[in-house]
Amino acid sequence: MSEGPPRAIASPCVMVCAVDGESGLCLGCFRTLKEIAGWRALSDAERAAVMADLPSRRGRIDPVKLGG
């Protein structure tokens, strides 16, 4: 018996998919390619840990690449 539609997986994706060659991070969401590719397979706790780390990753990218 089904419990309704599957729950949506929270994602930081902002549909700006371009990886910075220097840092290896997406310029939109600041995740690595490995994190992006495996996002659906991560547990809720693992995704929460990545999400908590994302704001600090912004500083690893040259501000010029972020339009600043």
PDB file of N, CA, C and O in Angstrom:
ATOM      1  N   MET A   1       0.834  -1.188   0.000  1.00  0.00           N
ATOM      2  CA  MET A   1       0.000   0.000   0.000  1.00  0.00           C
ATOM      3  C   MET A   1       0.875   1.247   0.000  1.00  0.00           C
ATOM      4  O   MET A   1       1.792   1.352   0.816  1.00  0.00           O
ATOM      5  N   SER A   2       0.617   2.181  -0.885  1.00  0.00           N
ATOM      6  CA  SER A   2       1.422   3.387  -1.049  1.00  0.00           C
ATOM      7  C   SER A   2       1.062   4.439  -0.006  1.00  0.00           C
ATOM      8  O   SER A   2      -0.093   4.564   0.403  1.00  0.00           O
ATOM      9  N   GLU A   3       2.057   5.179   0.406  1.00  0.00           N
ATOM     10  CA  GLU A   3       1.863   6.261   1.369  1.00  0.00           C
ATOM     11  C   GLU A   3       1.803   7.621   0.681  1.00  0.00           C
ATOM     12  O   GLU A   3       2.089   8.638   1.312  1.00  0.00           O
ATOM     13  N   GLY A   4       1.446   7.659  -0.565  1.00  0.00           N
ATOM     14  CA  GLY A   4       1.389   8.904  -1.310  1.00  0.00           C
ATOM     15  C   GLY A   4       2.637   9.089  -2.146  1.00  0.00           C
ATOM     16  O   GLY A   4       3.476   8.193  -2.232  1.00  0.00           O
ATOM     17  N   PRO A   5       2.758  10.256  -2.763  1.00  0.00           N
ATOM     18  CA  PRO A   5       3.920  10.504  -3.627  1.00  0.00           C
ATOM     19  C   PRO A   5       5.202  10.570  -2.803  1.00  0.00           C
ATOM     20  O   PRO A   5       5.168  10.904  -1.619  1.00  0.00           O
ATOM     21  N   PRO A   6       6.340  10.249  -3.438  1.00  0.00           N
ATOM     22  CA  PRO A   6       7.611  10.325  -2.714  1.00  0.00           C
ATOM     23  C   PRO A   6       7.892  11.757  -2.268  1.00  0.00           C
ATOM     24  O   PRO A   6       7.514  12.724  -2.930  1.00  0.00           O
ATOM     25  N   ARG A   7       8.556  11.859  -1.145  1.00  0.00           N
ATOM     26  CA  ARG A   7       8.920  13.163  -0.599  1.00  0.00           C
ATOM     27  C   ARG A   7      10.026  13.788  -1.459  1.00  0.00           C
ATOM     28  O   ARG A   7      10.962  13.101  -1.869  1.00  0.00           O
ATOM     29  N   ALA A   8       9.913  15.072  -1.723  1.00  0.00           N
ATOM     30  CA  ALA A   8      10.933  15.777  -2.498  1.00  0.00           C
ATOM     31  C   ALA A   8      12.244  15.827  -1.714  1.00  0.00           C
ATOM     32  O   ALA A   8      12.246  15.987  -0.494  1.00  0.00           O
ATOM     33  N   ILE A   9      13.345  15.690  -2.428  1.00  0.00           N
ATOM     34  CA  ILE A   9      14.661  15.766  -1.803  1.00  0.00           C
ATOM     35  C   ILE A   9      15.128  17.208  -1.858  1.00  0.00           C
ATOM     36  O   ILE A   9      15.188  17.803  -2.934  1.00  0.00           O
ATOM     37  N   ALA A  10      15.458  17.772  -0.709  1.00  0.00           N
ATOM     38  CA  ALA A  10      15.956  19.146  -0.649  1.00  0.00           C
ATOM     39  C   ALA A  10      17.267  19.235  -1.421  1.00  0.00           C
ATOM     40  O   ALA A  10      18.124  18.358  -1.318  1.00  0.00           O
ATOM     41  N   SER A  11      17.409  20.296  -2.188  1.00  0.00           N
ATOM     42  CA  SER A  11      18.612  20.494  -2.984  1.00  0.00           C
ATOM     43  C   SER A  11      18.953  21.984  -3.045  1.00  0.00           C
ATOM     44  O   SER A  11      18.061  22.827  -3.135  1.00  0.00           O
ATOM     45  N   PRO A  12      20.243  22.300  -2.996  1.00  0.00           N
ATOM     46  CA  PRO A  12      20.658  23.696  -3.119  1.00  0.00           C
ATOM     47  C   PRO A  12      20.773  24.162  -4.567  1.00  0.00           C
ATOM     48  O   PRO A  12      21.177  25.298  -4.818  1.00  0.00           O
ATOM     49  N   CYS A  13      20.425  23.310  -5.514  1.00  0.00           N
ATOM     50  CA  CYS A  13      20.578  23.635  -6.932  1.00  0.00           C
ATOM     51  C   CYS A  13      19.794  24.898  -7.290  1.00  0.00           C
ATOM     52  O   CYS A  13      18.626  25.045  -6.928  1.00  0.00           O
ATOM     53  N   VAL A  14      20.459  25.806  -8.007  1.00  0.00           N
ATOM     54  CA  VAL A  14      19.820  27.046  -8.468  1.00  0.00           C
ATOM     55  C   VAL A  14      19.824  27.111 -10.000  1.00  0.00           C
ATOM     56  O   VAL A  14      19.623  28.173 -10.590  1.00  0.00           O
ATOM     57  N   MET A  15      20.057  25.950 -10.632  1.00  0.00           N
ATOM     58  CA  MET A  15      20.047  25.821 -12.084  1.00  0.00           C
ATOM     59  C   MET A  15      21.128  26.661 -12.768  1.00  0.00           C
ATOM     60  O   MET A  15      20.960  27.070 -13.917  1.00  0.00           O
ATOM     61  N   VAL A  16      22.217  26.914 -12.078  1.00  0.00           N
ATOM     62  CA  VAL A  16      23.394  27.551 -12.656  1.00  0.00           C
ATOM     63  C   VAL A  16      24.492  26.506 -12.551  1.00  0.00           C
ATOM     64  O   VAL A  16      25.231  26.461 -11.568  1.00  0.00           O
ATOM     65  N   CYS A  17      24.590  25.672 -13.568  1.00  0.00           N
ATOM     66  CA  CYS A  17      25.472  24.509 -13.510  1.00  0.00           C
ATOM     67  C   CYS A  17      26.761  24.774 -14.281  1.00  0.00           C
ATOM     68  O   CYS A  17      26.854  24.499 -15.477  1.00  0.00           O
ATOM     69  N   ALA A  18      27.740  25.305 -13.583  1.00  0.00           N
ATOM     70  CA  ALA A  18      29.062  25.548 -14.165  1.00  0.00           C
ATOM     71  C   ALA A  18      30.078  25.300 -13.066  1.00  0.00           C
ATOM     72  O   ALA A  18      29.998  25.899 -11.994  1.00  0.00           O
ATOM     73  N   VAL A  19      31.034  24.420 -13.327  1.00  0.00           N
ATOM     74  CA  VAL A  19      32.012  24.068 -12.309  1.00  0.00           C
ATOM     75  C   VAL A  19      33.272  24.910 -12.479  1.00  0.00           C
ATOM     76  O   VAL A  19      33.819  25.024 -13.576  1.00  0.00           O
ATOM     77  N   ASP A  20      33.711  25.487 -11.388  1.00  0.00           N
ATOM     78  CA  ASP A  20      34.938  26.275 -11.342  1.00  0.00           C
ATOM     79  C   ASP A  20      36.125  25.316 -11.352  1.00  0.00           C
ATOM     80  O   ASP A  20      36.244  24.456 -10.480  1.00  0.00           O
ATOM     81  N   GLY A  21      36.992  25.467 -12.331  1.00  0.00           N
ATOM     82  CA  GLY A  21      38.143  24.578 -12.467  1.00  0.00           C
ATOM     83  C   GLY A  21      39.123  24.648 -11.314  1.00  0.00           C
ATOM     84  O   GLY A  21      39.746  23.642 -10.973  1.00  0.00           O
ATOM     85  N   GLU A  22      39.273  25.812 -10.709  1.00  0.00           N
ATOM     86  CA  GLU A  22      40.229  25.969  -9.610  1.00  0.00           C
ATOM     87  C   GLU A  22      39.749  25.316  -8.323  1.00  0.00           C
ATOM     88  O   GLU A  22      40.501  24.578  -7.685  1.00  0.00           O
ATOM     89  N   SER A  23      38.516  25.577  -7.938  1.00  0.00           N
ATOM     90  CA  SER A  23      38.008  25.065  -6.659  1.00  0.00           C
ATOM     91  C   SER A  23      37.313  23.717  -6.805  1.00  0.00           C
ATOM     92  O   SER A  23      37.207  22.970  -5.833  1.00  0.00           O
ATOM     93  N   GLY A  24      36.835  23.392  -8.016  1.00  0.00           N
ATOM     94  CA  GLY A  24      36.084  22.169  -8.225  1.00  0.00           C
ATOM     95  C   GLY A  24      34.647  22.258  -7.753  1.00  0.00           C
ATOM     96  O   GLY A  24      33.959  21.243  -7.648  1.00  0.00           O
ATOM     97  N   LEU A  25      34.187  23.478  -7.465  1.00  0.00           N
ATOM     98  CA  LEU A  25      32.831  23.689  -6.965  1.00  0.00           C
ATOM     99  C   LEU A  25      31.929  24.274  -8.043  1.00  0.00           C
ATOM    100  O   LEU A  25      32.381  25.024  -8.907  1.00  0.00           O
ATOM    101  N   CYS A  26      30.652  23.922  -7.981  1.00  0.00           N
ATOM    102  CA  CYS A  26      29.665  24.513  -8.876  1.00  0.00           C
ATOM    103  C   CYS A  26      29.509  25.990  -8.521  1.00  0.00           C
ATOM    104  O   CYS A  26      29.420  26.341  -7.345  1.00  0.00           O
ATOM    105  N   LEU A  27      29.477  26.844  -9.523  1.00  0.00           N
ATOM    106  CA  LEU A  27      29.335  28.286  -9.283  1.00  0.00           C
ATOM    107  C   LEU A  27      27.930  28.667  -8.826  1.00  0.00           C
ATOM    108  O   LEU A  27      27.716  29.779  -8.343  1.00  0.00           O
ATOM    109  N   GLY A  28      26.981  27.760  -8.972  1.00  0.00           N
ATOM    110  CA  GLY A  28      25.618  28.047  -8.548  1.00  0.00           C
ATOM    111  C   GLY A  28      25.322  27.585  -7.137  1.00  0.00           C
ATOM    112  O   GLY A  28      24.796  28.346  -6.325  1.00  0.00           O
ATOM    113  N   CYS A  29      25.664  26.324  -6.840  1.00  0.00           N
ATOM    114  CA  CYS A  29      25.279  25.760  -5.537  1.00  0.00           C
ATOM    115  C   CYS A  29      26.459  25.462  -4.624  1.00  0.00           C
ATOM    116  O   CYS A  29      26.258  25.159  -3.448  1.00  0.00           O
ATOM    117  N   PHE A  30      27.675  25.540  -5.129  1.00  0.00           N
ATOM    118  CA  PHE A  30      28.905  25.335  -4.364  1.00  0.00           C
ATOM    119  C   PHE A  30      29.140  23.882  -3.952  1.00  0.00           C
ATOM    120  O   PHE A  30      29.913  23.615  -3.031  1.00  0.00           O
ATOM    121  N   ARG A  31      28.472  22.937  -4.635  1.00  0.00           N
ATOM    122  CA  ARG A  31      28.745  21.525  -4.380  1.00  0.00           C
ATOM    123  C   ARG A  31      29.806  21.029  -5.357  1.00  0.00           C
ATOM    124  O   ARG A  31      30.028  21.631  -6.407  1.00  0.00           O
ATOM    125  N   THR A  32      30.463  19.915  -4.996  1.00  0.00           N
ATOM    126  CA  THR A  32      31.406  19.271  -5.896  1.00  0.00           C
ATOM    127  C   THR A  32      30.626  18.418  -6.901  1.00  0.00           C
ATOM    128  O   THR A  32      29.449  18.124  -6.693  1.00  0.00           O
ATOM    129  N   LEU A  33      31.286  18.028  -7.980  1.00  0.00           N
ATOM    130  CA  LEU A  33      30.631  17.156  -8.963  1.00  0.00           C
ATOM    131  C   LEU A  33      30.218  15.835  -8.316  1.00  0.00           C
ATOM    132  O   LEU A  33      29.151  15.302  -8.622  1.00  0.00           O
ATOM    133  N   LYS A  34      31.052  15.306  -7.426  1.00  0.00           N
ATOM    134  CA  LYS A  34      30.733  14.053  -6.744  1.00  0.00           C
ATOM    135  C   LYS A  34      29.474  14.211  -5.892  1.00  0.00           C
ATOM    136  O   LYS A  34      28.624  13.321  -5.867  1.00  0.00           O
ATOM    137  N   GLU A  35      29.355  15.331  -5.202  1.00  0.00           N
ATOM    138  CA  GLU A  35      28.162  15.583  -4.380  1.00  0.00           C
ATOM    139  C   GLU A  35      26.912  15.731  -5.248  1.00  0.00           C
ATOM    140  O   GLU A  35      25.845  15.216  -4.912  1.00  0.00           O
ATOM    141  N   ILE A  36      27.059  16.438  -6.361  1.00  0.00           N
ATOM    142  CA  ILE A  36      25.919  16.640  -7.261  1.00  0.00           C
ATOM    143  C   ILE A  36      25.459  15.292  -7.827  1.00  0.00           C
ATOM    144  O   ILE A  36      24.268  14.982  -7.823  1.00  0.00           O
ATOM    145  N   ALA A  37      26.407  14.502  -8.308  1.00  0.00           N
ATOM    146  CA  ALA A  37      26.079  13.215  -8.930  1.00  0.00           C
ATOM    147  C   ALA A  37      25.450  12.238  -7.936  1.00  0.00           C
ATOM    148  O   ALA A  37      24.568  11.461  -8.304  1.00  0.00           O
ATOM    149  N   GLY A  38      25.893  12.274  -6.697  1.00  0.00           N
ATOM    150  CA  GLY A  38      25.405  11.318  -5.719  1.00  0.00           C
ATOM    151  C   GLY A  38      24.356  11.856  -4.770  1.00  0.00           C
ATOM    152  O   GLY A  38      24.018  11.197  -3.786  1.00  0.00           O
ATOM    153  N   TRP A  39      23.832  13.046  -5.045  1.00  0.00           N
ATOM    154  CA  TRP A  39      22.917  13.729  -4.127  1.00  0.00           C
ATOM    155  C   TRP A  39      21.734  12.862  -3.705  1.00  0.00           C
ATOM    156  O   TRP A  39      21.398  12.802  -2.522  1.00  0.00           O
ATOM    157  N   ARG A  40      21.112  12.199  -4.657  1.00  0.00           N
ATOM    158  CA  ARG A  40      19.922  11.392  -4.351  1.00  0.00           C
ATOM    159  C   ARG A  40      20.256  10.197  -3.468  1.00  0.00           C
ATOM    160  O   ARG A  40      19.392   9.709  -2.740  1.00  0.00           O
ATOM    161  N   ALA A  41      21.484   9.725  -3.520  1.00  0.00           N
ATOM    162  CA  ALA A  41      21.883   8.550  -2.739  1.00  0.00           C
ATOM    163  C   ALA A  41      22.305   8.909  -1.311  1.00  0.00           C
ATOM    164  O   ALA A  41      22.405   8.025  -0.460  1.00  0.00           O
ATOM    165  N   LEU A  42      22.551  10.186  -1.042  1.00  0.00           N
ATOM    166  CA  LEU A  42      22.966  10.593   0.303  1.00  0.00           C
ATOM    167  C   LEU A  42      21.792  10.508   1.268  1.00  0.00           C
ATOM    168  O   LEU A  42      20.637  10.677   0.879  1.00  0.00           O
ATOM    169  N   SER A  43      22.105  10.245   2.527  1.00  0.00           N
ATOM    170  CA  SER A  43      21.065  10.239   3.553  1.00  0.00           C
ATOM    171  C   SER A  43      20.662  11.686   3.855  1.00  0.00           C
ATOM    172  O   SER A  43      21.354  12.626   3.465  1.00  0.00           O
ATOM    173  N   ASP A  44      19.550  11.849   4.543  1.00  0.00           N
ATOM    174  CA  ASP A  44      19.123  13.197   4.938  1.00  0.00           C
ATOM    175  C   ASP A  44      20.204  13.878   5.760  1.00  0.00           C
ATOM    176  O   ASP A  44      20.454  15.071   5.588  1.00  0.00           O
ATOM    177  N   ALA A  45      20.845  13.134   6.650  1.00  0.00           N
ATOM    178  CA  ALA A  45      21.903  13.701   7.498  1.00  0.00           C
ATOM    179  C   ALA A  45      23.109  14.129   6.671  1.00  0.00           C
ATOM    180  O   ALA A  45      23.697  15.181   6.920  1.00  0.00           O
ATOM    181  N   GLU A  46      23.477  13.312   5.686  1.00  0.00           N
ATOM    182  CA  GLU A  46      24.613  13.663   4.827  1.00  0.00           C
ATOM    183  C   GLU A  46      24.303  14.908   4.004  1.00  0.00           C
ATOM    184  O   GLU A  46      25.153  15.788   3.865  1.00  0.00           O
ATOM    185  N   ARG A  47      23.084  14.988   3.452  1.00  0.00           N
ATOM    186  CA  ARG A  47      22.703  16.182   2.682  1.00  0.00           C
ATOM    187  C   ARG A  47      22.693  17.412   3.587  1.00  0.00           C
ATOM    188  O   ARG A  47      23.139  18.484   3.178  1.00  0.00           O
ATOM    189  N   ALA A  48      22.193  17.269   4.806  1.00  0.00           N
ATOM    190  CA  ALA A  48      22.158  18.399   5.744  1.00  0.00           C
ATOM    191  C   ALA A  48      23.569  18.880   6.064  1.00  0.00           C
ATOM    192  O   ALA A  48      23.797  20.083   6.189  1.00  0.00           O
ATOM    193  N   ALA A  49      24.510  17.964   6.196  1.00  0.00           N
ATOM    194  CA  ALA A  49      25.896  18.342   6.484  1.00  0.00           C
ATOM    195  C   ALA A  49      26.496  19.124   5.322  1.00  0.00           C
ATOM    196  O   ALA A  49      27.183  20.124   5.533  1.00  0.00           O
ATOM    197  N   VAL A  50      26.239  18.672   4.095  1.00  0.00           N
ATOM    198  CA  VAL A  50      26.736  19.394   2.918  1.00  0.00           C
ATOM    199  C   VAL A  50      26.088  20.780   2.862  1.00  0.00           C
ATOM    200  O   VAL A  50      26.773  21.781   2.651  1.00  0.00           O
ATOM    201  N   MET A  51      24.775  20.835   3.050  1.00  0.00           N
ATOM    202  CA  MET A  51      24.056  22.121   2.989  1.00  0.00           C
ATOM    203  C   MET A  51      24.618  23.103   4.016  1.00  0.00           C
ATOM    204  O   MET A  51      24.753  24.292   3.726  1.00  0.00           O
ATOM    205  N   ALA A  52      24.943  22.617   5.203  1.00  0.00           N
ATOM    206  CA  ALA A  52      25.476  23.491   6.257  1.00  0.00           C
ATOM    207  C   ALA A  52      26.851  24.044   5.886  1.00  0.00           C
ATOM    208  O   ALA A  52      27.221  25.132   6.328  1.00  0.00           O
ATOM    209  N   ASP A  53      27.602  23.307   5.084  1.00  0.00           N
ATOM    210  CA  ASP A  53      28.956  23.710   4.691  1.00  0.00           C
ATOM    211  C   ASP A  53      28.981  24.648   3.484  1.00  0.00           C
ATOM    212  O   ASP A  53      29.985  25.321   3.248  1.00  0.00           O
ATOM    213  N   LEU A  54      27.892  24.701   2.722  1.00  0.00           N
ATOM    214  CA  LEU A  54      27.891  25.461   1.460  1.00  0.00           C
ATOM    215  C   LEU A  54      28.227  26.941   1.617  1.00  0.00           C
ATOM    216  O   LEU A  54      29.017  27.450   0.821  1.00  0.00           O
ATOM    217  N   PRO A  55      27.671  27.670   2.604  1.00  0.00           N
ATOM    218  CA  PRO A  55      27.997  29.101   2.693  1.00  0.00           C
ATOM    219  C   PRO A  55      29.498  29.368   2.836  1.00  0.00           C
ATOM    220  O   PRO A  55      30.001  30.351   2.292  1.00  0.00           O
ATOM    221  N   SER A  56      30.212  28.514   3.554  1.00  0.00           N
ATOM    222  CA  SER A  56      31.649  28.734   3.734  1.00  0.00           C
ATOM    223  C   SER A  56      32.440  28.422   2.463  1.00  0.00           C
ATOM    224  O   SER A  56      33.557  28.912   2.297  1.00  0.00           O
ATOM    225  N   ARG A  57      31.882  27.627   1.581  1.00  0.00           N
ATOM    226  CA  ARG A  57      32.579  27.273   0.342  1.00  0.00           C
ATOM    227  C   ARG A  57      32.636  28.426  -0.641  1.00  0.00           C
ATOM    228  O   ARG A  57      33.539  28.477  -1.477  1.00  0.00           O
ATOM    229  N   ARG A  58      31.698  29.348  -0.561  1.00  0.00           N
ATOM    230  CA  ARG A  58      31.669  30.481  -1.486  1.00  0.00           C
ATOM    231  C   ARG A  58      33.015  31.209  -1.508  1.00  0.00           C
ATOM    232  O   ARG A  58      33.460  31.667  -2.561  1.00  0.00           O
ATOM    233  N   GLY A  59      33.655  31.312  -0.354  1.00  0.00           N
ATOM    234  CA  GLY A  59      34.933  32.000  -0.249  1.00  0.00           C
ATOM    235  C   GLY A  59      36.073  31.304  -0.969  1.00  0.00           C
ATOM    236  O   GLY A  59      37.138  31.897  -1.138  1.00  0.00           O
ATOM    237  N   ARG A  60      35.883  30.068  -1.398  1.00  0.00           N
ATOM    238  CA  ARG A  60      36.924  29.337  -2.134  1.00  0.00           C
ATOM    239  C   ARG A  60      36.904  29.648  -3.623  1.00  0.00           C
ATOM    240  O   ARG A  60      37.763  29.180  -4.369  1.00  0.00           O
ATOM    241  N   ILE A  61      35.917  30.443  -4.061  1.00  0.00           N
ATOM    242  CA  ILE A  61      35.783  30.786  -5.482  1.00  0.00           C
ATOM    243  C   ILE A  61      36.133  32.266  -5.669  1.00  0.00           C
ATOM    244  O   ILE A  61      35.696  33.121  -4.898  1.00  0.00           O
ATOM    245  N   ASP A  62      36.916  32.546  -6.692  1.00  0.00           N
ATOM    246  CA  ASP A  62      37.280  33.932  -7.025  1.00  0.00           C
ATOM    247  C   ASP A  62      36.006  34.744  -7.220  1.00  0.00           C
ATOM    248  O   ASP A  62      35.186  34.400  -8.071  1.00  0.00           O
ATOM    249  N   PRO A  63      35.818  35.835  -6.436  1.00  0.00           N
ATOM    250  CA  PRO A  63      34.602  36.640  -6.537  1.00  0.00           C
ATOM    251  C   PRO A  63      34.289  37.127  -7.948  1.00  0.00           C
ATOM    252  O   PRO A  63      33.122  37.332  -8.280  1.00  0.00           O
ATOM    253  N   VAL A  64      35.289  37.313  -8.767  1.00  0.00           N
ATOM    254  CA  VAL A  64      35.083  37.756 -10.147  1.00  0.00           C
ATOM    255  C   VAL A  64      34.231  36.720 -10.905  1.00  0.00           C
ATOM    256  O   VAL A  64      33.408  37.088 -11.743  1.00  0.00           O
ATOM    257  N   LYS A  65      34.429  35.452 -10.613  1.00  0.00           N
ATOM    258  CA  LYS A  65      33.679  34.386 -11.275  1.00  0.00           C
ATOM    259  C   LYS A  65      32.222  34.368 -10.829  1.00  0.00           C
ATOM    260  O   LYS A  65      31.364  33.811 -11.514  1.00  0.00           O
ATOM    261  N   LEU A  66      31.948  34.978  -9.682  1.00  0.00           N
ATOM    262  CA  LEU A  66      30.585  35.026  -9.148  1.00  0.00           C
ATOM    263  C   LEU A  66      29.903  36.346  -9.460  1.00  0.00           C
ATOM    264  O   LEU A  66      28.815  36.625  -8.956  1.00  0.00           O
ATOM    265  N   GLY A  67      30.543  37.154 -10.290  1.00  0.00           N
ATOM    266  CA  GLY A  67      29.959  38.426 -10.697  1.00  0.00           C
ATOM    267  C   GLY A  67      30.197  39.538  -9.691  1.00  0.00           C
ATOM    268  O   GLY A  67      29.517  40.563  -9.730  1.00  0.00           O
ATOM    269  N   GLY A  68      31.152  39.351  -8.792  1.00  0.00           N
ATOM    270  CA  GLY A  68      31.378  40.351  -7.751  1.00  0.00           C
ATOM    271  C   GLY A  68      32.697  40.952  -7.760  1.00  0.00           C
ATOM    272  O   GLY A  68      32.992  41.807  -6.925  1.00  0.00           O
TER     273      GLY A  68
END
